[in-house]
């Protein structure tokens, strides 16, 4: 088994976690960017094909998104591969340090104004703060896939919901349809230095073009590279999502749901769990072990 932290840059040493996320406000949607079907800029005098597709299909796409969210019938494109990746997040162990966010931004070269992995404080259990980390849910029946008019959102056979950023027309229907707010639209091109690099890792994929909704990909590039080398995702660090590897408390687990001996299968078998907004029938592949009050010794 590989060293758990072998490919993740060490976090800041000593004391409380250091939050290095940028405090720079997100750019105004209407300032210096092209007008958008859901954006705030002035109307263009001429509409190209890209804008035409956005403007003419918006009502249909949003309506389709509503149907997709509430439907319990699997899409014909739903994944059917022998491996089905999933993540388990233990809220009893999560301390809200934000290391997962920083490692994600470094390894996926994400703009510091965007968080693919957002960590929210949601309350208290006894005297403990409880946090809810929120990556993409990689739903079995993903509304984002159902509404995309150009099939830029799609399923891999292993259950990962992917984005083809070159195909994307920037309509943001997927962003509207997602009930987890897991997508972030990049209004401006990310051309500057990434403040999470190199301390939290080095980029493994290309930056996305301006004008597309970005999201977590379960670090597919690490999974694929690891499998080619004979490694096991969720066990070997080099084949495991960066957020899982960097977590200092072991709050995140990753593995194959189809493998009864994987860490995620064992955790779900031995502990109560829940998924966000299960009533919508989306079938999220991110599971949460709820925070519980620790018993006094």
Order of alpha helices (4+ residues) and beta strands (2+ residues): alpha-beta-alpha-beta-beta-alpha-beta-beta-alpha-beta-beta-alpha-alpha-beta-alpha-beta
